[in-house]
Amino acid sequence: MIISAVRANVKRFIHVSTVGVLGSVGAVPAKEDAPLQPRNIYERTKAEAEGVVTTAGRERGFPAVIVRPAWVYGPGDRRTLKLFRAICHGRFIMAGRGQALQHPVHVDDVVRGLILCGSVAGIEGEIFTLAGADILPVRDLCQAIARACGSELPRFNLPLRPLRVAAALAGLLGRVLRRELPLDERKLEFFVNNRAYSIEKARALLKYNPVVPLDEGLADTADWYRKEGWM
């Protein structure tokens, strides 16, 4: 892809990565220079791709910008659909106390950020995190989704320790059966890993400013799912 971009004389290459390359962050909010700690094959390949782009920029002057979106939601997103369905249909159960931090961003804000990355002068070689204005615990995020759906979260939760054992066993079984099971270690990460990021660099250099309020964006997403017949 880089070779094709060079041959086409591309003025700026925008590489879309993911905040997942930072893994479960320690100090929050994590900045772009936090250590890379990818935890699964998706995050590892994203980190490797960042390395290729960075090396091309350093050694060949390749005019690239790396963008790391946080957890993107909004109309058109089917990844978040499972969580909406579970909460809105009363099938959701909180794992642990729900205190891990999440950092959602509406797709419209991500698009605005990507446009800025392609238009602001003098930012070649930079890495930017694109995330929303709100960092909040998993429990608060799920309660916000419940409000968007007109439902309520169950008041009880399941303890994490037995769930970790069950998730590990389910992961092994899923690999044997070659099927995705309702519980595995990756799904459990949502409840235990901090995913909270600083957008101050994007604010300063890009003048990026997320404008979609969380409740409005979640309601917009729930309405779109209903119109599509998915929920």
C-alpha positions as a printed Julia matrix, in Angstrom:
231×3 Matrix{Float64}:
   0.0     0.0    0.0
   2.84    2.41   0.82
   4.53    1.62  -2.49
   1.27    2.3   -4.35
   0.85    5.59  -2.46
   4.38    6.67  -3.41
   3.83    5.78  -7.07
   0.58    7.77  -7.03
   2.43   10.76  -5.53
   0.05   10.88  -2.56
   0.55   14.13  -0.67
  -0.43   12.67   2.69
  -1.14    9.1    3.77
  -3.6     8.7    6.67
  -3.06    5.38   8.42
  -6.0     4.39  10.61
  -4.79    2.29  13.53
  -6.48    1.8   16.91
  -6.0     2.79  20.54
  -5.96   -0.97  21.12
  -2.21   -0.96  20.39
  -1.81    0.49  23.91
  -3.62   -2.46  25.49
  -5.06   -1.95  28.95
  -3.61    1.41  29.91
  -2.07    2.09  33.3
  -1.91    5.84  33.87
  -5.05    7.46  32.48
  -5.75    9.24  30.29
  -3.06    7.62  28.14
  -1.17    9.8   25.66
   0.05    8.82  22.21
   3.57    8.11  23.52
   2.37    5.5   26.05
   4.09    2.1   25.61
   2.59   -0.29  23.07
   1.01   -3.3   24.78
  -1.14   -5.1   22.19
  -3.02   -8.04  23.72
  -4.47   -9.95  20.75
  -3.82  -10.62  17.07
  -5.85   -7.62  15.92
  -3.95   -5.21  18.15
  -0.59   -6.82  17.36
  -1.07   -6.49  13.6
  -2.17   -2.87  14.05
   0.97   -2.17  16.05
   3.11   -3.84  13.37
   1.45   -1.72  10.69
   2.2     1.43  12.67
   5.84    0.38  12.74
   5.94   -0.02   8.96
   4.39    3.42   8.41
   6.68    5.07  10.97
   9.78    3.49   9.45
   8.76    4.61   5.96
   8.34    8.14   7.25
  11.66    8.18   9.06
  13.77    6.5    6.37
  12.06    7.61   3.15
  10.26   10.8    4.1
   6.91    9.14   3.49
   4.26   11.8    4.36
   2.09    9.84   6.76
  -0.09   10.56   9.78
  -1.22    7.79  12.13
  -4.7     8.02  13.62
  -5.87    5.93  16.58
  -9.65    6.03  17.0
 -11.04    4.95  20.36
 -14.18    2.77  20.62
 -16.23    4.03  17.66
 -20.02    3.78  17.8
 -22.88    5.2   15.75
 -25.14    4.39  12.8
 -23.61    1.71  10.6
 -21.61    0.07  13.41
 -22.46   -3.57  14.0
 -19.71   -4.24  16.56
 -21.58   -2.32  19.27
 -24.89   -3.83  18.17
 -24.38   -6.91  20.37
 -24.01   -4.76  23.48
 -27.08   -2.68  22.59
 -29.14   -5.82  21.99
 -28.13   -7.41  25.27
 -28.9    -4.27  27.29
 -32.1    -3.32  25.48
 -33.54   -6.85  25.59
 -32.72   -7.38  29.28
 -30.04  -10.01  28.64
 -27.1    -8.01  29.96
 -25.36   -8.88  33.23
 -22.53   -6.75  34.62
 -19.25   -8.58  35.2
 -17.64   -7.24  38.35
 -18.41   -3.75  39.6
 -18.14   -2.09  36.19
 -15.43    0.38  37.23
 -13.06   -0.08  34.28
 -12.93    3.04  32.14
 -14.15    3.25  28.55
 -13.82    6.08  26.05
 -16.45    6.02  23.28
 -16.44    8.32  20.25
 -19.25    8.9   17.76
 -18.45    8.07  14.14
 -19.24   11.64  13.07
 -16.51   12.97  15.36
 -14.04   10.43  14.0
 -14.81   11.5   10.44
 -14.27   15.14  11.35
 -10.94   14.2   12.93
  -9.83   12.26   9.85
 -10.64   15.22   7.61
  -8.49   17.43   9.85
  -5.64   14.93   9.62
  -5.78   15.25   5.87
  -5.96   19.03   5.76
  -3.93   20.56   8.62
  -0.44   21.54   7.47
   2.82   20.34   8.98
   1.68   17.25  10.89
   3.46   14.53   8.91
   4.93   11.87  11.18
   2.51   12.57  14.02
   0.19   10.16  15.85
  -3.22   11.34  17.01
  -5.86    9.78  19.24
  -9.44   10.5   18.21
 -11.83    9.92  21.09
 -14.97   11.47  22.54
 -15.34   14.07  25.25
 -16.48   11.57  27.92
 -14.4     9.02  29.81
 -16.68    6.96  32.0
 -16.88    3.65  33.9
 -18.39    0.67  32.11
 -21.41    0.74  34.44
 -22.18    4.37  33.57
 -21.73    3.69  29.87
 -24.09    0.72  29.99
 -26.62    2.77  31.94
 -26.43    5.42  29.21
 -27.14    2.76  26.58
 -30.08    1.54  28.66
 -31.48    5.08  28.73
 -31.14    5.29  24.96
 -33.15    2.07  24.66
 -35.72    2.92  27.34
 -34.67   -0.04  29.47
 -32.92   -0.62  32.81
 -29.81   -2.5   33.84
 -30.13   -5.41  36.3
 -29.13   -4.37  39.8
 -26.92   -7.42  40.45
 -23.56   -8.34  38.94
 -21.45  -11.47  38.64
 -18.09  -11.76  40.44
 -15.05  -11.56  38.2
 -12.95  -14.43  39.55
 -15.22  -17.32  38.46
 -15.98  -15.47  35.22
 -12.27  -15.34  34.37
 -12.04  -19.13  34.75
 -15.21  -19.64  32.7
 -13.96  -17.27  30.0
 -10.65  -19.13  29.69
 -12.43  -22.48  29.37
 -14.93  -21.05  26.89
 -12.08  -19.68  24.8
 -10.5   -23.12  24.58
 -13.83  -24.72  23.7
 -14.54  -22.07  21.08
 -11.23  -22.73  19.36
 -11.93  -26.47  19.33
 -15.46  -25.97  17.96
 -14.35  -23.08  15.74
 -17.28  -21.04  17.02
 -17.66  -17.74  18.84
 -19.22  -18.42  22.24
 -21.16  -15.87  24.34
 -18.26  -15.6   26.79
 -14.52  -15.54  26.21
 -11.49  -13.68  27.53
 -11.69  -10.95  24.91
 -15.32  -10.14  25.79
 -14.43  -10.05  29.47
 -11.73   -7.44  28.78
 -14.5    -4.86  28.27
 -15.27   -5.08  31.99
 -11.73   -5.14  33.38
  -9.36   -3.15  31.14
  -8.99    0.62  31.3
  -9.38    2.21  27.88
  -9.13    5.95  28.5
  -7.1     8.36  26.4
  -5.96   11.95  26.14
  -7.1    13.94  23.1
  -5.14   17.03  24.06
  -2.62   16.59  21.24
  -5.44   16.4   18.68
  -7.08   19.43  20.26
  -3.83   21.43  20.14
  -2.48   20.54  16.68
  -5.65   19.67  14.76
  -8.15   21.86  16.62
 -10.13   18.63  16.97
 -13.15   18.93  19.23
 -15.69   16.11  19.65
 -19.15   17.66  19.44
 -21.64   14.75  19.62
 -22.95   14.43  23.22
 -22.88   10.85  24.47
 -26.6    10.53  25.24
 -27.53   12.05  21.89
 -25.13    9.81  20.0
 -26.35    6.64  21.76
 -30.0     7.53  21.13
 -29.15    8.19  17.47
 -27.46    4.79  17.28
 -30.35    2.95  18.94
 -32.84    4.59  16.56
 -30.77    3.56  13.55
 -30.58   -0.04  14.76
 -34.36   -0.11  15.11
 -34.92    1.35  11.63
 -32.63   -1.3   10.16
 -34.56   -4.03  11.98
 -31.48   -5.14  13.9
 -32.82   -4.52  17.4
